[in-house]
Amino acid sequence: MTTPPLRRGLRTLGTLLITLSAISPASSVFIIAPGVLTGAGTGAFYSFAAAAVVGVFMAFVYAELASAFPLAGGEYAIVTRTLGRLPGFAVLGLMIITQVLIVAVIALGVGTYLGVLWPGLPGPSVAAATCVLAAVVGVFDIKLNAWVTGVFLAIEILALVVVGALGLVHPARPVTDLLAHPVAAGGGPATVGAIAIATSVAMFAYNGYGSAVYFGEETQDAPRGIARAILMALAITVVAELVPVTAVLVGAPDLGQLFGAENMLSAFISARGGGTLDTVLSLAVALAIMNAVLAIVLISSRLVFSSGRDRAWPGAVSRALAAVHPRFGTPWVATAGTGVVAALLCYVDPQLLLVVTSTSIVAVYAALCLGAIIGRRTGSTAHARYRMPWFPVAPVLALAVLVFVVYQNLLDPAVGRPSLLVTAAIVVLAAVYYGVVLRRRGGWQLAEDVVAEEPPERAGDPGATGARTDQKP
């Protein structure tokens, strides 16, 4: 199946803007961070700090692997080329379910924060409409989408600066209290186990810096540019999330009221800045969430597009998903399909969405760490333009942390253990599909690798849209 190339319309800055918008630090702080605070109390500081350390390790791994394989398939395309087709398809199963679910999870936050301005808004319907609108915008030129996400990203960063200032300018307690005496949300000291379980949620809050790889076929000088975008995205994300979370913990007048509030960030802002500021920042967060939905739809559609190009599904389905818009050079069918499916998922129980997505990223991270180690040993990543420092420290330490996180999740009967079971079930189903369907039809024959780099005669040409293809040996 011959598929037209995606349009190479991004520079590193454009890729970075979309990647940061997908992470959406404001959405993470306002929507995901309260879950960390509920689980770890003021120990959430340690959870976010530990997640940042794991993030550094994983950013090194992502940067090297993405530099070697800057392909629209992202993690599954990398794992397939370093660990083999079966592990790669298992990762595809995890990612294709998780990515679309994440769109719905994030979109459900739109109604929550718009509800401050217009009480009584039907949350699921607002979220579904946001997903559909994001899909429509996502079909247009990728360069336009980069600028759109960049404008809204600036608004959400400003909102986080305001939150940070509210807590740090007039602190209610010293930072040393968070370090020496972390307390649980229900009172008493925060346990190491609770902090560790909350760390997996904090990892999810930071997650997304590796998403830059999905735009490898649309970024100029991708082997270098994608690695830079990944490392810069992590650094900016850690600062943009850890600082306001710390500010909330040291600046909240009453920790009991903070942890008991239905909307922790709204309660903090109202207590420190008043109801008007809470309304303004709620609108900014709603815009940030919409921006995140757009960015994640862009990412998810590249994954879906790549799976169609790699003939992972029945012929007609694969051909449709691999369609590229003749004018905009974007995967328009995959984009539209992602938006519609995500819109339908907005009516599913949010707790179920959380259980399905909570630990799948741990399995994907582990596969990437193994891919980095095996790739160095076999030489499959030898052509990467970026090489991580102190190899194999990053993947080995990241694997050790991931094992500990899995162990702590096994001890959690509410979310952790069910989530691990769901993750395992998805892997098993993917393996069954691979064996029963793909192996029967002669194996999973991936499409030609798209080398995400301009041909020498076109390098440096901002309007270059072509891509050289080499048959995978």
C-alpha positions as CSV (number, residue, x, y, z in Angstrom):
1,M,0.0,0.0,0.0
2,T,1.6,3.3,-1.1
3,T,0.7,6.2,1.2
4,P,1.5,9.8,0.4
5,P,3.9,11.4,2.9
6,L,2.7,13.8,5.6
7,R,3.6,17.4,4.9
8,R,6.9,18.5,6.5
9,G,5.7,21.9,7.8
10,L,7.1,22.1,11.3
11,R,10.4,23.3,12.8
12,T,11.5,22.3,16.3
13,L,9.7,25.2,17.9
14,G,6.3,24.2,16.3
15,T,6.8,20.6,17.4
16,L,7.6,21.8,20.9
17,L,4.5,24.0,21.1
18,I,2.2,21.1,20.1
19,T,4.0,18.8,22.5
20,L,3.7,21.1,25.5
21,S,0.1,21.8,24.6
22,A,-0.6,18.0,24.7
23,I,1.1,17.8,28.1
24,S,-0.9,20.9,29.1
25,P,0.7,21.8,32.4
26,A,-2.3,23.8,33.5
27,S,-4.7,20.8,32.8
28,S,-2.3,18.6,34.8
29,V,-2.1,21.0,37.7
30,F,-5.9,21.6,37.9
31,I,-7.2,18.2,37.0
32,I,-4.5,15.5,37.7
33,A,-2.5,17.1,40.5
34,P,-5.6,17.0,42.9
35,G,-5.5,13.2,42.6
36,V,-1.8,13.2,43.7
37,L,-2.7,15.5,46.6
38,T,-5.6,13.2,47.7
39,G,-3.3,10.2,47.6
40,A,-0.2,11.7,49.2
41,G,-1.2,14.8,51.0
42,T,1.7,17.2,51.2
43,G,3.9,14.3,50.3
44,A,2.7,15.1,46.8
45,F,5.8,17.3,46.6
46,Y,7.9,14.2,46.8
47,S,5.7,12.4,44.3
48,F,6.1,15.2,41.7
49,A,9.9,15.4,42.4
50,A,10.3,11.6,42.1
51,A,8.2,11.7,38.9
52,A,10.5,14.4,37.6
53,V,13.6,12.2,38.1
54,V,11.9,9.3,36.3
55,G,11.0,11.9,33.6
56,V,14.7,12.8,33.1
57,F,15.6,9.1,32.7
58,M,12.7,8.6,30.3
59,A,13.4,11.8,28.3
60,F,16.9,10.5,27.6
61,V,15.5,7.2,26.5
62,Y,12.8,8.8,24.3
63,A,15.3,11.3,22.8
64,E,17.7,8.6,21.6
65,L,15.0,6.3,20.3
66,A,13.0,9.1,18.6
67,S,16.2,10.3,17.0
68,A,16.8,6.9,15.5
69,F,13.1,6.3,14.5
70,P,11.3,9.7,14.2
71,L,8.1,8.0,12.9
72,A,4.4,8.9,13.2
73,G,3.8,5.5,14.9
74,G,5.7,6.8,18.0
75,E,6.3,4.2,20.7
76,Y,5.0,1.2,18.9
77,A,7.1,2.0,15.8
78,I,10.1,2.2,18.0
79,V,9.5,-1.0,20.0
80,T,8.7,-2.9,16.8
81,R,12.1,-2.0,15.4
82,T,14.1,-2.7,18.6
83,L,12.3,-5.5,20.3
84,G,10.3,-7.2,17.5
85,R,6.9,-7.2,15.9
86,L,4.9,-9.0,18.7
87,P,6.1,-6.6,21.5
88,G,5.6,-3.7,19.1
89,F,2.0,-4.7,18.4
90,A,1.3,-5.1,22.1
91,V,2.5,-1.5,22.6
92,L,0.3,-0.5,19.7
93,G,-2.7,-2.1,21.5
94,L,-1.9,-0.2,24.7
95,M,-1.3,3.1,23.0
96,I,-4.2,3.1,20.6
97,I,-6.6,2.5,23.4
98,T,-4.9,4.8,25.9
99,Q,-4.4,7.7,23.6
100,V,-8.0,7.9,22.6
101,L,-9.2,7.5,26.2
102,I,-6.9,10.3,27.3
103,V,-8.6,12.6,24.8
104,A,-11.9,11.9,26.6
105,V,-10.4,12.1,30.1
106,I,-8.9,15.6,29.4
107,A,-12.0,16.8,27.5
108,L,-14.3,16.0,30.5
109,G,-12.4,18.8,32.3
110,V,-13.8,21.4,30.0
111,G,-17.3,21.3,31.4
112,T,-16.0,21.4,35.0
113,Y,-14.2,24.7,34.5
114,L,-16.7,26.3,32.1
115,G,-19.3,25.4,34.7
116,V,-17.8,28.1,36.9
117,L,-19.1,30.6,34.3
118,W,-22.2,28.8,33.2
119,P,-23.5,26.5,36.0
120,G,-25.4,23.5,34.9
121,L,-23.5,22.8,31.7
122,P,-23.9,19.1,30.7
123,G,-20.2,18.0,31.2
124,P,-20.2,15.0,28.9
125,S,-21.9,16.8,26.0
126,V,-19.5,19.8,26.3
127,A,-16.6,17.4,26.3
128,A,-17.9,15.5,23.3
129,A,-18.4,18.8,21.3
130,T,-14.8,19.8,22.2
131,C,-13.5,16.5,20.8
132,V,-15.4,16.9,17.5
133,L,-14.3,20.6,17.2
134,A,-10.6,19.5,17.9
135,A,-10.9,16.9,15.1
136,V,-12.2,19.5,12.6
137,V,-9.4,21.9,13.4
138,G,-6.9,19.1,13.4
139,V,-7.5,18.3,9.8
140,F,-6.1,21.6,8.7
141,D,-2.4,22.3,8.0
142,I,0.0,21.2,10.8
143,K,1.7,24.6,10.8
144,L,-1.5,26.4,11.5
145,N,-2.3,24.0,14.3
146,A,1.2,24.7,15.9
147,W,0.4,28.4,16.0
148,V,-3.1,27.8,17.4
149,T,-1.7,25.6,20.2
150,G,1.1,28.1,20.9
151,V,-1.3,31.0,21.5
152,F,-3.4,29.0,24.0
153,L,-0.3,27.6,25.6
154,A,0.8,31.1,26.5
155,I,-2.5,31.7,28.2
156,E,-2.2,28.6,30.4
157,I,1.4,29.3,31.4
158,L,0.3,32.7,32.5
159,A,-2.4,31.1,34.6
160,L,0.2,28.9,36.3
161,V,2.4,31.8,37.0
162,V,-0.5,33.5,38.8
163,V,-1.2,30.3,40.9
164,G,2.5,30.1,41.8
165,A,2.6,33.7,42.9
166,L,-0.6,33.3,45.1
167,G,1.1,30.6,47.1
168,L,4.8,31.6,47.2
169,V,4.4,35.4,47.8
170,H,2.5,34.9,51.1
171,P,3.2,31.3,52.3
172,A,1.2,29.8,55.1
173,R,4.0,27.3,56.0
174,P,7.7,26.8,55.1
175,V,8.8,24.5,52.3
176,T,10.8,22.6,54.9
177,D,7.4,21.3,56.3
178,L,6.8,19.5,53.1
179,L,10.3,18.0,53.2
180,A,10.6,17.0,56.8
181,H,6.9,16.3,57.8
182,P,4.7,15.3,54.9
183,V,1.2,14.8,56.1
184,A,-1.6,12.7,54.5
185,A,-4.8,14.2,53.2
186,G,-6.8,12.5,56.0
187,G,-4.3,13.5,58.7
188,G,-1.2,11.8,60.1
189,P,2.1,11.3,58.3
190,A,2.2,10.5,54.6
191,T,3.5,7.0,54.1
192,V,6.2,6.0,51.6
193,G,3.7,3.6,49.9
194,A,1.1,6.4,49.4
195,I,3.7,8.7,48.0
196,A,4.9,5.9,45.6
197,I,1.4,5.2,44.4
198,A,0.8,8.9,43.9
199,T,4.1,9.0,41.9
200,S,2.6,7.0,39.1
201,V,-0.2,9.6,38.9
202,A,2.4,12.4,38.9
203,M,4.3,10.6,36.1
204,F,1.0,10.7,34.1
205,A,0.8,14.4,34.8
206,Y,4.2,15.0,33.3
207,N,3.7,12.5,30.5
208,G,3.7,13.6,27.0
209,Y,7.2,15.0,26.3
210,G,7.9,11.9,24.2
211,S,4.9,12.8,22.0
212,A,7.1,14.9,19.9
213,V,8.2,11.8,18.0
214,Y,4.7,11.5,16.5
215,F,5.5,14.6,14.4
216,G,8.8,13.2,13.2
217,E,7.6,12.9,9.6
218,E,6.3,16.5,9.7
219,T,9.4,18.1,11.4
220,Q,12.4,19.4,9.5
221,D,15.7,17.8,10.5
222,A,13.7,15.5,12.7
223,P,16.5,13.2,14.0
224,R,18.0,16.3,15.8
225,G,14.9,18.4,16.2
226,I,12.7,15.8,17.8
227,A,15.4,15.0,20.5
228,R,15.7,18.7,21.3
229,A,11.9,19.1,21.5
230,I,11.6,16.1,23.9
231,L,14.3,17.4,26.3
232,M,13.0,21.0,26.3
233,A,9.4,19.8,26.8
234,L,10.3,17.8,29.9
235,A,12.3,20.7,31.4
236,I,9.5,23.2,30.8
237,T,6.8,20.8,32.1
238,V,8.6,20.0,35.4
239,V,9.0,23.7,36.2
240,A,5.5,24.6,35.0
241,E,3.9,21.9,37.2
242,L,6.1,21.4,40.3
243,V,6.3,25.2,41.1
244,P,2.5,25.8,41.3
245,V,1.9,22.5,43.1
246,T,4.5,23.4,45.7
247,A,2.9,26.9,45.9
248,V,-0.5,25.4,46.6
249,L,0.9,23.2,49.4
250,V,2.8,26.0,51.1
251,G,0.2,28.7,50.5
252,A,-3.1,27.0,51.4
253,P,-4.4,28.7,54.5
254,D,-6.0,25.4,55.8
255,L,-4.7,22.1,54.5
256,G,-7.8,20.3,55.8
257,Q,-10.1,22.5,53.8
258,L,-7.9,22.2,50.8
259,F,-7.8,18.4,50.8
260,G,-11.5,18.2,51.5
261,A,-12.6,20.6,48.8
262,E,-14.4,19.2,45.7
263,N,-12.2,21.4,43.5
264,M,-8.9,21.9,45.3
265,L,-7.4,24.4,43.0
266,S,-10.5,26.5,42.8
267,A,-10.8,26.5,46.6
268,F,-7.1,27.6,46.9
269,I,-7.5,30.4,44.4
270,S,-10.7,31.7,45.9
271,A,-9.1,31.7,49.4
272,R,-6.0,33.5,48.2
273,G,-7.2,35.7,45.4
274,G,-11.0,35.8,45.5
275,G,-13.9,34.6,43.4
276,T,-13.3,36.9,40.5
277,L,-9.7,35.6,40.0
278,D,-11.0,32.0,40.4
279,T,-13.5,32.7,37.5
280,V,-10.8,34.2,35.3
281,L,-8.4,31.3,35.9
282,S,-11.1,28.8,35.4
283,L,-11.8,30.2,32.0
284,A,-8.0,30.1,31.2
285,V,-7.9,26.4,32.3
286,A,-11.0,25.6,30.1
287,L,-9.1,27.1,27.2
288,A,-6.0,25.1,28.1
289,I,-8.0,21.9,28.2
290,M,-9.5,22.6,24.8
291,N,-6.0,23.2,23.6
292,A,-4.8,19.9,25.1
293,V,-7.6,18.1,23.4
294,L,-6.6,19.5,20.1
295,A,-2.9,18.6,20.6
296,I,-3.7,15.1,21.8
297,V,-6.1,14.5,18.8
298,L,-3.2,15.5,16.6
299,I,-0.9,13.0,18.3
300,S,-3.5,10.2,18.4
301,S,-4.4,10.6,14.8
302,R,-0.8,10.2,13.8
303,L,-0.7,6.9,15.7
304,V,-3.9,5.7,14.1
305,F,-2.7,6.8,10.7
306,S,0.6,4.9,11.1
307,S,-1.3,1.8,12.2
308,G,-3.3,1.9,9.0
309,R,-0.2,2.6,6.9
310,D,1.4,-0.4,8.6
311,R,-1.6,-2.6,7.7
312,A,-2.4,-3.5,11.3
313,W,-6.2,-3.8,10.4
314,P,-8.3,-5.4,7.7
315,G,-7.4,-4.0,4.2
316,A,-10.3,-1.5,3.8
317,V,-9.9,-0.1,7.3
318,S,-6.1,0.3,7.0
319,R,-6.4,2.1,3.6
320,A,-9.0,4.5,5.0
321,L,-6.9,5.3,8.1
322,A,-3.8,5.9,6.0
323,A,-5.5,8.5,3.8
324,V,-3.7,11.9,3.6
325,H,-5.6,15.1,2.8
326,P,-4.5,16.2,-0.7
327,R,-4.4,19.9,0.3
328,F,-3.4,20.0,3.9
329,G,-1.1,16.9,3.9
330,T,-2.6,15.6,7.2
331,P,-4.1,12.2,8.1
332,W,-7.7,13.5,7.8
333,V,-9.6,10.2,8.2
334,A,-7.6,9.1,11.2
335,T,-8.1,12.6,12.7
336,A,-11.8,12.6,12.2
337,G,-12.2,9.1,13.5
338,T,-10.2,9.9,16.6
339,G,-12.4,12.8,17.4
340,V,-15.6,10.9,16.9
341,V,-14.5,7.9,19.1
342,A,-13.2,10.2,21.8
343,A,-16.5,12.1,21.7
344,L,-18.5,8.9,22.4
345,L,-16.1,7.9,25.2
346,C,-17.0,11.2,27.0
347,Y,-20.2,9.5,28.1
348,V,-18.3,6.6,29.8
349,D,-17.8,6.5,33.5
350,P,-14.7,8.7,34.2
351,Q,-13.6,6.3,36.9
352,L,-13.4,3.5,34.3
353,L,-11.4,5.7,32.0
354,L,-9.0,6.4,34.9
355,V,-8.6,2.7,35.6
356,V,-7.8,1.8,32.0
357,T,-5.2,4.6,31.5
358,S,-3.5,4.7,34.9
359,T,-0.7,2.1,34.5
360,S,-0.6,1.4,30.8
361,I,2.1,4.1,30.5
362,V,4.3,2.1,32.9
363,A,4.2,-0.8,30.6
364,V,5.1,1.4,27.6
365,Y,7.9,3.1,29.5
366,A,9.3,-0.4,30.4
367,A,9.2,-1.5,26.7
368,L,11.0,1.7,25.6
369,C,13.7,1.2,28.3
370,L,14.3,-2.4,27.1
371,G,14.3,-1.1,23.5
372,A,17.0,1.4,24.3
373,I,19.2,-1.3,25.9
374,I,18.6,-3.9,23.2
375,G,18.9,-1.3,20.4
376,R,22.4,-0.4,21.6
377,R,23.4,-4.1,21.8
378,T,22.1,-5.0,18.4
379,G,23.1,-1.7,16.7
380,S,19.5,-1.0,15.5
381,T,19.8,2.5,17.0
382,A,23.4,3.2,16.0
383,H,22.3,5.7,13.4
384,A,20.6,8.0,16.0
385,R,21.8,11.6,15.9
386,Y,21.3,11.9,19.7
387,R,22.9,9.6,22.2
388,M,21.9,9.7,25.8
389,P,24.6,10.4,28.4
390,W,25.8,7.8,30.9
391,F,24.2,4.9,29.1
392,P,22.8,2.5,30.4
393,V,22.2,4.4,33.7
394,A,18.9,6.1,32.5
395,P,17.0,3.0,31.2
396,V,18.2,0.8,34.0
397,L,17.3,3.2,36.8
398,A,14.0,4.0,35.1
399,L,13.2,0.2,35.0
400,A,14.0,-0.1,38.7
401,V,11.6,2.8,39.5
402,L,8.9,1.3,37.3
403,V,9.2,-2.1,39.0
404,F,8.7,-0.3,42.4
405,V,5.7,1.6,41.0
406,V,4.1,-1.6,39.7
407,Y,4.6,-3.3,43.1
408,Q,2.9,-0.4,44.9
409,N,0.0,-0.4,42.5
410,L,-0.4,-4.1,43.2
411,L,-1.0,-3.2,46.8
412,D,-3.8,-0.7,45.8
413,P,-7.1,-2.6,45.4
414,A,-9.1,0.6,44.4
415,V,-7.3,1.8,41.2
416,G,-3.7,0.4,41.0
417,R,-4.5,-3.4,40.9
418,P,-7.5,-3.1,38.6
419,S,-5.5,-0.9,36.3
420,L,-2.6,-3.4,36.1
421,L,-5.1,-6.2,35.3
422,V,-6.7,-4.1,32.5
423,T,-3.2,-3.3,31.1
424,A,-2.3,-7.0,31.1
425,A,-5.7,-7.9,29.5
426,I,-5.0,-5.4,26.6
427,V,-1.6,-6.9,26.1
428,V,-3.1,-10.4,25.9
429,L,-5.8,-9.3,23.5
430,A,-3.2,-7.6,21.3
431,A,-1.1,-10.8,21.3
432,V,-4.1,-12.9,20.4
433,Y,-5.0,-10.6,17.5
434,Y,-1.4,-10.7,16.4
435,G,-1.3,-14.5,16.4
436,V,-4.8,-15.2,15.1
437,V,-5.1,-12.4,12.5
438,L,-1.7,-11.0,11.5
439,R,0.3,-14.3,11.6
440,R,-2.5,-16.1,9.6
441,R,-2.3,-13.6,6.8
442,G,1.5,-14.0,6.6
443,G,2.8,-11.8,9.5
444,W,2.7,-8.1,10.2
445,Q,4.4,-6.6,7.2
446,L,5.2,-3.0,8.1
447,A,5.0,-0.3,5.4
448,E,8.2,1.2,4.2
449,D,10.1,3.3,6.8
450,V,9.7,7.0,6.2
451,V,13.1,8.5,6.9
452,A,12.2,11.7,8.7
453,E,14.9,13.9,7.2
454,E,14.9,16.1,4.1
455,P,16.7,14.7,1.1
456,P,20.1,16.4,0.8
457,E,19.0,18.6,-2.1
458,R,16.0,19.9,-0.2
459,A,17.6,20.3,3.3
460,G,17.0,23.8,4.6
461,D,14.1,24.5,2.3
462,P,11.2,25.6,4.5
463,G,8.7,24.5,1.9
464,A,10.0,21.0,1.6
465,T,7.2,18.5,1.9
466,G,8.6,15.3,0.4
467,A,10.2,12.4,2.3
468,R,12.7,9.8,1.1
469,T,11.6,6.2,1.7
470,D,13.9,3.3,2.2
471,Q,12.7,-0.3,2.2
472,K,13.1,-1.9,5.6
473,P,15.5,-4.8,5.3
